[in-house]
Amino acid sequence: MTDYRAADLPPRARAMLDFAIAITDDPHASTPERIDALRAAGLTDEDILNVVQVTGFFNYYNLMVEALGVDPEPDWPAR
């Protein structure tokens, strides 16, 4: 899947992915209203914390790999 927005996802999954994209683009996008919308979509506070942590980790990892010009998995086949 290259674009989750084109996929037939449950509202909970779509809300989670929309939030991950939003906080990647702007960490200040995590507003009380957005958190309430995530809860309304069925995410718990623990779920929301997990989304923030995983998103932050992957953003860090991608930044490090790109900034250092590292091939993180040289044995993986090319796409």
Secondary structure in CASP SS format (residue, H / E / C, confidence):
PFRMAT SS
TARGET T0000
AUTHOR 0000-0000-0000
METHOD secondary structure of the structure
MODEL  1
M C 1.00
T C 1.00
D C 1.00
Y H 1.00
R H 1.00
A H 1.00
A C 1.00
D C 1.00
L C 1.00
P C 1.00
P H 1.00
R H 1.00
A H 1.00
R H 1.00
A H 1.00
M H 1.00
L H 1.00
D H 1.00
F H 1.00
A H 1.00
I H 1.00
A H 1.00
I H 1.00
T H 1.00
D H 1.00
D C 1.00
P H 1.00
H H 1.00
A H 1.00
S C 1.00
T C 1.00
P H 1.00
E H 1.00
R H 1.00
I H 1.00
D H 1.00
A H 1.00
L H 1.00
R H 1.00
A H 1.00
A C 1.00
G C 1.00
L C 1.00
T C 1.00
D H 1.00
E H 1.00
D H 1.00
I H 1.00
L H 1.00
N H 1.00
V H 1.00
V H 1.00
Q H 1.00
V H 1.00
T H 1.00
G H 1.00
F H 1.00
F H 1.00
N H 1.00
Y H 1.00
Y H 1.00
N H 1.00
L H 1.00
M H 1.00
V H 1.00
E H 1.00
A H 1.00
L H 1.00
G C 1.00
V C 1.00
D C 1.00
P C 1.00
E C 1.00
P C 1.00
D C 1.00
W C 1.00
P C 1.00
A C 1.00
R C 1.00
END
